[in-house]
C-alpha cells in the first residue's frame, strides 16, 4: 500500500504543480467548430469518450444470460449534457451474487468499455461517469449498458439516450465542465494499476473549478479542490481512501 500511495501522491502533486492542469495553451483538436467529432458516428465517438478506470475492448459486450440468478438492472432514459462535461450513467441493480463487471458501449461501435469493480452488495445503484471531450459536436447517441454478477451471469441491457450540445468554449476555459483525466491526458498524471488486477486508478480534475477525484471502476473518491488553493493534507487523505478501494 505504501508503494501505491507514493505513486498516487506523485500524481496529486503533479496536478498541483501545474495549477489545476490548466497551464496548457490548449491546442487540442475540435476547437472553434473545426474537426469536431460527429456523435452520430459511433466508432469516432467511442474513440474519444473516456470512462475513468475502464478498459477499451474490441467487439461487443456479452449478451444477457437466461440464468435465473443473473442480475437485473433498470435505468436508462435520457441525459442532456454539453461537450467538455461529464454524463453519469445510473444503473439500478438487483443481484444475488453482487456484480463484478460493468459494460458500456456506444450503440453501433466496434468496441466497448469494460469496468471491473467487484462488489458483493446485492442491490443498489451503480454510477458510471462518462467524460465527453470539448471536441464533440451537437447531436444524440445511445449508450448500451449491462453488468455481470459474481457468478458470471450477465444482466439484461439498458439504453441511455444522450443529447450533447457543443459548448464552443476555448481550451482550458470555464463554461462546460472541462473534466480531464490521467487516462486520456498524460499531463494530469499517470494511470496506475489498482491492486494487481485489471482495474486502474485514475485521477481527474475539473479545470474550471479545480475540484478533483480519484476513480476506480465505477467508484469515485472526491478530493475537493486540487487547484492552487487546495489543501495538500486533505488531498493526501483522499489519496489514502482511493488506495483503500484497490485492496
Secondary structure, 3 states (H helix, E strand, C coil): CHHHHHHHHHHHHHHHHCCCCCCCCCCCCCCCCCCCECCCCHHHHHHHCECCCCEEEECCCCCCCCCCCCCEEEECEEEEEECCCEEEEEEEEECCCCEEEEEEEECCCCEEEEEEEEECCCEEEEEEEEECCCCECCEEEEEEEEEECCCCCECCCEEEEEEEECCCCCCCCCCCCCEEECCCCCCCCCCEECCCCCCEEEEEEECCCCEEEEEECCEEEEEEECCCCCCHHHHHHHHHHHHHHHC
